[in-house]
């Protein structure tokens, strides 16, 4: 079923492992909206940096590698598209190598400025859009129609991430939980665009909610935020 009475921008921020991507896609489909995964964009940028062979500690070189790459991320909620220099990297961006490197790449101010500009350009082309990431409501789209901050207990997030990766070994799941905590700490304390809820965001805790329940909640919040037939 598709709800088509929403016009505007929904931001969906939060830490890794909360189900942001699947929830954001589901909300976009229900509302007939475009969908933008900004995390995929930063991961694609990380692919470009890794392939360039530069040192991750060299911010100038990292920014140059990203600026020289053609990074494309689609906005169709039903069909994922992520390319770097014309090469499909949808599978690669979810791998361990990229996951380990994405936080330091994302923390480089010049990288963030470049990708935020690209994100705003894509958003501007859509009448209705759901955008997910870590600083969308606070930095990228501070005037969005509805801002959601999705969170969940670290242990639950680790279990969900393990399910996505097909991991069942308890030690590996514990390692995933530790990695999630490490990335949360890194992203919430970085100087440029730290991970935090926007002051006017609705915090949704998905610890005890399944995906469909979270989607239902956000869709109802969206339809309440903008009366039928209105726009902003």
Secondary structure, DSSP 8 states (H G I E B T S, - for coil): -------EEEEEE--TTS-HHHHHHHHHHHHT-EEEEHHHHHHHHHHHHHHHT--TT-HHHHHHHHHTS-EEE---TTS--EEETTEE-TTGGGSHHHHHHHHHHHT-HHHHHHHHHHHHHHHHT-SEEEEEESSIIIIITTT-SEEEEEE--HHHHHHHHHHHHT---HHHHHHHHHHHHHHHHHHHH-SSS-S---TT-EEEE-TT--HHHHHHHHHHHHHHHS-TT---
